[in-house]
Amino acid sequence: MNVANWPIVIVESPYAGDIEANLAYAREACANCLTRGEIPYASHLFFPQFLDDLQPVEREIGMTAGYAFWKYASKVVFYIDRGWSNGMVRAHERTIELAINSEIRCL
């Protein structure tokens, strides 16, 4: 198994609200990607470790920085079992605007 050749996917799932449950769900979504032979990247598991999502400027920095990784991915996958957050809606609109391959998934 040559994991280095697996496609990279951007994982979008809710963060705001029940943060602990949403982080657990994001980790499950990433694990699901691995079972599909994909390398997941979920910026909302990374940036909130040092940026405050409740501060609008820091939230915007984190979201924009997360978008910088999109150019390395084969697609953006939206895990929707816990609904659509505002950030997910924004990301989905961005995939449409930029004609980026996307997929909607449930666990």
Backbone as JSON Lines, residues from 0, in Angstrom:
{"i":0,"aa":"M","n":[0.86,-1.17,0.0],"ca":[0.0,0.0,0.0],"c":[0.9,1.24,0.0]}
{"i":1,"aa":"N","n":[0.77,2.06,-1.03],"ca":[1.57,3.27,-1.12],"c":[0.69,4.48,-0.81]}
{"i":2,"aa":"V","n":[0.6,4.79,0.47],"ca":[-0.27,5.87,0.93],"c":[0.13,7.21,0.3]}
{"i":3,"aa":"A","n":[1.41,7.37,-0.01],"ca":[1.89,8.63,-0.58],"c":[1.19,8.95,-1.91]}
{"i":4,"aa":"N","n":[0.65,7.94,-2.57],"ca":[-0.04,8.15,-3.84],"c":[-1.54,8.33,-3.7]}
{"i":5,"aa":"W","n":[-2.04,8.26,-2.48],"ca":[-3.47,8.46,-2.27],"c":[-3.83,9.93,-2.55]}
{"i":6,"aa":"P","n":[-5.04,10.18,-3.05],"ca":[-5.44,11.58,-3.26],"c":[-5.69,12.29,-1.93]}
{"i":7,"aa":"I","n":[-5.38,13.56,-1.91],"ca":[-5.67,14.4,-0.75],"c":[-7.08,14.95,-0.91]}
{"i":8,"aa":"V","n":[-7.85,14.94,0.17],"ca":[-9.18,15.54,0.17],"c":[-9.28,16.53,1.33]}
{"i":9,"aa":"I","n":[-10.02,17.6,1.08],"ca":[-10.31,18.58,2.11],"c":[-11.59,18.14,2.81]}
{"i":10,"aa":"V","n":[-11.56,18.05,4.12],"ca":[-12.72,17.64,4.9],"c":[-13.4,18.88,5.47]}
{"i":11,"aa":"E","n":[-14.68,19.02,5.16],"ca":[-15.52,20.08,5.72],"c":[-16.61,19.43,6.57]}
{"i":12,"aa":"S","n":[-16.68,19.85,7.83],"ca":[-17.73,19.39,8.74],"c":[-17.92,20.52,9.75]}
{"i":13,"aa":"P","n":[-19.01,20.49,10.53],"ca":[-19.26,21.59,11.47],"c":[-18.17,21.71,12.53]}
{"i":14,"aa":"Y","n":[-17.94,22.94,12.95],"ca":[-17.04,23.2,14.08],"c":[-17.8,23.93,15.2]}
{"i":15,"aa":"A","n":[-18.42,25.04,14.87],"ca":[-19.12,25.86,15.86],"c":[-20.29,25.1,16.48]}
{"i":16,"aa":"G","n":[-20.74,25.59,17.62],"ca":[-21.85,24.94,18.32],"c":[-21.3,24.01,19.38]}
{"i":17,"aa":"D","n":[-21.63,22.75,19.29],"ca":[-21.11,21.74,20.22],"c":[-19.72,21.35,19.74]}
{"i":18,"aa":"I","n":[-18.74,22.16,20.1],"ca":[-17.39,22.02,19.56],"c":[-16.8,20.63,19.85]}
{"i":19,"aa":"E","n":[-16.93,20.14,21.06],"ca":[-16.34,18.83,21.39],"c":[-16.94,17.72,20.53]}
{"i":20,"aa":"A","n":[-18.27,17.7,20.41],"ca":[-18.92,16.68,19.58],"c":[-18.55,16.87,18.11]}
{"i":21,"aa":"N","n":[-18.46,18.13,17.67],"ca":[-18.12,18.39,16.27],"c":[-16.67,18.01,15.96]}
{"i":22,"aa":"L","n":[-15.77,18.21,16.92],"ca":[-14.38,17.79,16.71],"c":[-14.29,16.27,16.65]}
{"i":23,"aa":"A","n":[-15.04,15.59,17.5],"ca":[-15.06,14.12,17.45],"c":[-15.59,13.65,16.1]}
{"i":24,"aa":"Y","n":[-16.62,14.31,15.61],"ca":[-17.2,13.98,14.3],"c":[-16.18,14.24,13.19]}
{"i":25,"aa":"A","n":[-15.45,15.34,13.26],"ca":[-14.44,15.65,12.24],"c":[-13.36,14.57,12.22]}
{"i":26,"aa":"R","n":[-12.97,14.1,13.4],"ca":[-11.97,13.03,13.46],"c":[-12.52,11.75,12.82]}
{"i":27,"aa":"E","n":[-13.79,11.45,13.07],"ca":[-14.43,10.29,12.43],"c":[-14.47,10.44,10.91]}
{"i":28,"aa":"A","n":[-14.77,11.66,10.47],"ca":[-14.82,11.92,9.02],"c":[-13.45,11.71,8.4]}
{"i":29,"aa":"C","n":[-12.4,12.17,9.08],"ca":[-11.04,11.97,8.58],"c":[-10.69,10.49,8.53]}
{"i":30,"aa":"A","n":[-11.07,9.76,9.56],"ca":[-10.82,8.31,9.57],"c":[-11.56,7.64,8.42]}
{"i":31,"aa":"N","n":[-12.79,8.1,8.14],"ca":[-13.56,7.56,7.03],"c":[-12.83,7.79,5.7]}
{"i":32,"aa":"C","n":[-12.23,8.95,5.55],"ca":[-11.46,9.22,4.32],"c":[-10.33,8.21,4.17]}
{"i":33,"aa":"L","n":[-9.64,7.92,5.25],"ca":[-8.54,6.95,5.17],"c":[-9.04,5.58,4.74]}
{"i":34,"aa":"T","n":[-10.23,5.18,5.2],"ca":[-10.77,3.88,4.79],"c":[-11.11,3.87,3.3]}
{"i":35,"aa":"R","n":[-11.28,5.06,2.7],"ca":[-11.58,5.19,1.28],"c":[-10.32,5.35,0.44]}
{"i":36,"aa":"G","n":[-9.16,5.28,1.09],"ca":[-7.91,5.45,0.36],"c":[-7.61,6.9,0.03]}
{"i":37,"aa":"E","n":[-8.0,7.8,0.94],"ca":[-7.77,9.23,0.75],"c":[-6.99,9.77,1.95]}
{"i":38,"aa":"I","n":[-6.2,10.81,1.71],"ca":[-5.5,11.51,2.77],"c":[-6.31,12.75,3.13]}
{"i":39,"aa":"P","n":[-6.88,12.8,4.34],"ca":[-7.74,13.93,4.71],"c":[-6.95,15.11,5.25]}
{"i":40,"aa":"Y","n":[-7.48,16.3,4.99],"ca":[-6.99,17.52,5.63],"c":[-8.21,18.29,6.12]}
{"i":41,"aa":"A","n":[-8.26,18.54,7.41],"ca":[-9.38,19.27,8.02],"c":[-8.8,20.46,8.77]}
{"i":42,"aa":"S","n":[-8.87,21.64,8.17],"ca":[-8.27,22.83,8.78],"c":[-8.9,23.15,10.13]}
{"i":43,"aa":"H","n":[-10.16,22.78,10.33],"ca":[-10.82,23.07,11.61],"c":[-10.36,22.16,12.74]}
{"i":44,"aa":"L","n":[-9.55,21.16,12.42],"ca":[-8.9,20.38,13.47],"c":[-7.53,20.98,13.82]}
{"i":45,"aa":"F","n":[-7.04,21.86,12.97],"ca":[-5.7,22.43,13.14],"c":[-5.72,23.87,13.65]}
{"i":46,"aa":"F","n":[-6.3,24.77,12.9],"ca":[-6.19,26.2,13.21],"c":[-6.8,26.62,14.54]}
{"i":47,"aa":"P","n":[-7.92,26.04,15.0],"ca":[-8.46,26.46,16.3],"c":[-7.55,26.13,17.49]}
{"i":48,"aa":"Q","n":[-6.48,25.37,17.24],"ca":[-5.54,25.1,18.32],"c":[-4.76,26.36,18.72]}
{"i":49,"aa":"F","n":[-4.67,27.33,17.79],"ca":[-3.94,28.55,18.11],"c":[-4.62,29.82,17.61]}
{"i":50,"aa":"L","n":[-5.77,29.69,16.97],"ca":[-6.59,30.83,16.58],"c":[-7.93,30.71,17.3]}
{"i":51,"aa":"D","n":[-8.49,31.83,17.73],"ca":[-9.76,31.85,18.45],"c":[-10.9,32.01,17.45]}
{"i":52,"aa":"D","n":[-11.68,30.95,17.29],"ca":[-12.78,30.95,16.33],"c":[-13.87,31.97,16.7]}
{"i":53,"aa":"L","n":[-13.89,32.41,17.94],"ca":[-14.89,33.39,18.38],"c":[-14.47,34.82,18.06]}
{"i":54,"aa":"Q","n":[-13.24,35.01,17.65],"ca":[-12.75,36.33,17.24],"c":[-12.85,36.42,15.71]}
{"i":55,"aa":"P","n":[-13.7,37.3,15.19],"ca":[-13.93,37.35,13.75],"c":[-12.67,37.44,12.89]}
{"i":56,"aa":"V","n":[-11.71,38.23,13.29],"ca":[-10.48,38.36,12.49],"c":[-9.71,37.05,12.48]}
{"i":57,"aa":"E","n":[-9.59,36.42,13.63],"ca":[-8.87,35.15,13.71],"c":[-9.62,34.04,12.97]}
{"i":58,"aa":"R","n":[-10.93,34.04,13.07],"ca":[-11.73,33.05,12.32],"c":[-11.5,33.21,10.82]}
{"i":59,"aa":"E","n":[-11.5,34.44,10.35],"ca":[-11.29,34.69,8.93],"c":[-9.89,34.26,8.49]}
{"i":60,"aa":"I","n":[-8.89,34.52,9.32],"ca":[-7.52,34.09,9.01],"c":[-7.49,32.57,8.88]}
{"i":61,"aa":"G","n":[-8.1,31.87,9.83],"ca":[-8.11,30.41,9.8],"c":[-8.81,29.86,8.58]}
{"i":62,"aa":"M","n":[-9.96,30.43,8.24],"ca":[-10.7,29.94,7.08],"c":[-9.93,30.2,5.79]}
{"i":63,"aa":"T","n":[-9.37,31.39,5.67],"ca":[-8.62,31.72,4.46],"c":[-7.35,30.88,4.35]}
{"i":64,"aa":"A","n":[-6.68,30.68,5.47],"ca":[-5.49,29.82,5.47],"c":[-5.85,28.39,5.08]}
{"i":65,"aa":"G","n":[-7.0,27.92,5.56],"ca":[-7.46,26.58,5.18],"c":[-7.68,26.46,3.68]}
{"i":66,"aa":"Y","n":[-8.21,27.51,3.07],"ca":[-8.44,27.49,1.62],"c":[-7.13,27.37,0.85]}
{"i":67,"aa":"A","n":[-6.02,27.81,1.42],"ca":[-4.73,27.73,0.74],"c":[-4.35,26.28,0.44]}
{"i":68,"aa":"F","n":[-4.86,25.34,1.21],"ca":[-4.53,23.93,1.01],"c":[-5.37,23.27,-0.09]}
{"i":69,"aa":"W","n":[-6.44,23.95,-0.5],"ca":[-7.34,23.36,-1.49],"c":[-6.63,23.02,-2.79]}
{"i":70,"aa":"K","n":[-5.61,23.77,-3.17],"ca":[-4.93,23.53,-4.45],"c":[-4.2,22.19,-4.47]}
{"i":71,"aa":"Y","n":[-3.99,21.58,-3.33],"ca":[-3.31,20.29,-3.26],"c":[-4.29,19.11,-3.26]}
{"i":72,"aa":"A","n":[-5.57,19.4,-3.2],"ca":[-6.58,18.35,-3.02],"c":[-7.26,17.97,-4.32]}
{"i":73,"aa":"S","n":[-7.72,16.74,-4.37],"ca":[-8.47,16.27,-5.54],"c":[-9.93,16.69,-5.45]}
{"i":74,"aa":"K","n":[-10.41,16.93,-4.21],"ca":[-11.8,17.38,-4.02],"c":[-12.01,17.83,-2.59]}
{"i":75,"aa":"V","n":[-13.14,18.48,-2.39],"ca":[-13.58,18.9,-1.06],"c":[-14.77,18.02,-0.7]}
{"i":76,"aa":"V","n":[-14.71,17.38,0.47],"ca":[-15.8,16.5,0.88],"c":[-16.51,17.11,2.09]}
{"i":77,"aa":"F","n":[-17.83,17.14,2.01],"ca":[-18.67,17.73,3.04],"c":[-19.37,16.6,3.79]}
{"i":78,"aa":"Y","n":[-19.05,16.47,5.07],"ca":[-19.71,15.47,5.92],"c":[-20.85,16.18,6.65]}
{"i":79,"aa":"I","n":[-22.08,15.72,6.39],"ca":[-23.25,16.52,6.78],"c":[-24.16,15.87,7.82]}
{"i":80,"aa":"D","n":[-23.74,14.78,8.45],"ca":[-24.59,14.14,9.46],"c":[-25.0,15.11,10.57]}
{"i":81,"aa":"R","n":[-24.14,16.08,10.88],"ca":[-24.4,17.04,11.95],"c":[-24.86,18.38,11.39]}
{"i":82,"aa":"G","n":[-25.26,18.39,10.13],"ca":[-25.79,19.59,9.5],"c":[-24.72,20.39,8.78]}
{"i":83,"aa":"W","n":[-25.16,21.57,8.32],"ca":[-24.3,22.49,7.58],"c":[-24.03,23.72,8.44]}
{"i":84,"aa":"S","n":[-22.78,23.98,8.75],"ca":[-22.44,25.2,9.46],"c":[-22.31,26.35,8.45]}
{"i":85,"aa":"N","n":[-22.24,27.58,8.96],"ca":[-22.05,28.72,8.06],"c":[-20.74,28.59,7.28]}
{"i":86,"aa":"G","n":[-19.7,28.1,7.95],"ca":[-18.42,27.91,7.27],"c":[-18.49,26.87,6.17]}
{"i":87,"aa":"M","n":[-19.27,25.82,6.41],"ca":[-19.45,24.79,5.37],"c":[-20.2,25.34,4.17]}
{"i":88,"aa":"V","n":[-21.24,26.13,4.44],"ca":[-22.01,26.74,3.35],"c":[-21.09,27.63,2.53]}
{"i":89,"aa":"R","n":[-20.29,28.43,3.21],"ca":[-19.35,29.3,2.51],"c":[-18.37,28.48,1.66]}
{"i":90,"aa":"A","n":[-17.85,27.41,2.22],"ca":[-16.92,26.55,1.48],"c":[-17.61,25.91,0.28]}
{"i":91,"aa":"H","n":[-18.84,25.47,0.46],"ca":[-19.58,24.85,-0.64],"c":[-19.82,25.86,-1.76]}
{"i":92,"aa":"E","n":[-20.2,27.07,-1.39],"ca":[-20.39,28.11,-2.39],"c":[-19.08,28.38,-3.14]}
{"i":93,"aa":"R","n":[-17.97,28.31,-2.42],"ca":[-16.66,28.53,-3.04],"c":[-16.35,27.42,-4.05]}
{"i":94,"aa":"T","n":[-16.7,26.17,-3.71],"ca":[-16.44,25.08,-4.67],"c":[-17.23,25.3,-5.95]}
{"i":95,"aa":"I","n":[-18.45,25.79,-5.82],"ca":[-19.29,26.06,-6.99],"c":[-18.69,27.21,-7.8]}
{"i":96,"aa":"E","n":[-18.35,28.29,-7.12],"ca":[-17.82,29.48,-7.79],"c":[-16.52,29.17,-8.55]}
{"i":97,"aa":"L","n":[-15.65,28.34,-7.95],"ca":[-14.36,28.04,-8.55],"c":[-14.36,26.72,-9.34]}
{"i":98,"aa":"A","n":[-15.52,26.09,-9.46],"ca":[-15.65,24.81,-10.17],"c":[-14.68,23.76,-9.63]}
{"i":99,"aa":"I","n":[-14.67,23.64,-8.3],"ca":[-13.82,22.66,-7.61],"c":[-14.65,21.41,-7.36]}
{"i":100,"aa":"N","n":[-14.07,20.27,-7.62],"ca":[-14.74,18.99,-7.41],"c":[-15.11,18.85,-5.93]}
{"i":101,"aa":"S","n":[-16.36,18.48,-5.66],"ca":[-16.81,18.29,-4.28],"c":[-17.74,17.1,-4.19]}
{"i":102,"aa":"E","n":[-17.94,16.66,-2.97],"ca":[-18.8,15.5,-2.71],"c":[-19.46,15.68,-1.35]}
{"i":103,"aa":"I","n":[-20.7,15.29,-1.23],"ca":[-21.42,15.32,0.04],"c":[-21.48,13.9,0.57]}
{"i":104,"aa":"R","n":[-21.12,13.74,1.84],"ca":[-21.06,12.41,2.45],"c":[-21.74,12.39,3.82]}
{"i":105,"aa":"C","n":[-22.14,11.19,4.2],"ca":[-22.61,10.91,5.55],"c":[-21.81,9.73,6.07]}
{"i":106,"aa":"L","n":[-21.64,9.66,7.37],"ca":[-20.95,8.51,7.97],"c":[-21.93,7.38,8.17]}
